[in-house]
Amino acid sequence: MEEILCSIEIVKEEKAYRAKIQVGLGRYVEYENTDFESLIHQVYEDIQEEIENTL
């Protein structure tokens, strides 16, 4: 059966990037960073931790 683990939305704003993450269990978090690579790293760490906790 297919199960959504998380939903990610990344938006470029005037001076920063914003990532919005919602996991299948309902937790919602936003990250903001002026550096895109740093933002992606934050998102990766958050998702990795979330996935490890659900397995």
N, C-alpha and C positions, 0 to 999 in steps of 0.2 A: 504494500500500500504506500502511496506517495504521501510524504509529510513535509510541510514547509518548515525549514529550520530557522530561516531568518529572511527578512526583507531589508534591502539596503537602497537608500536614495542618496546620491551625491550631487550637491548643487554648488555651482560657482557663483559667489556673490561678488560685490564690488571689490572688496579688499581681502577676502578669505574664501576658503572652501568649507562647506558644511556637509557632514554625513549624518543621516538619520537612519537608525537601525531599530528594527522591531523583530524580536525573536518570537518563535512559535508559542512560547509560554506567556506572551503578553508584555514582557519587559520592553520598554522603549527608552532609547538613549540618543543624545545628539552630541557630536563632536564638531569642533570648529578649529581650523588651523590655517595660517597663511601659506604654509608649505604643503603642497599636495602629497608629496611622498610621506611626510610625517603623518598626515591625516590617514592615508592608506595603512600605514603601520599601526596606528591606533585602532582602526577598524579591524584589521587582521587579528590583533591581539584579543580584542573583545570577542570576536566571533570564535576564535580558537578556544578560548576559555569556556564560552557558552556551549560549544559542541562537546568539549570534553566532559562537561558537567551533565550532559543529557545522555551520554553513552553508558 
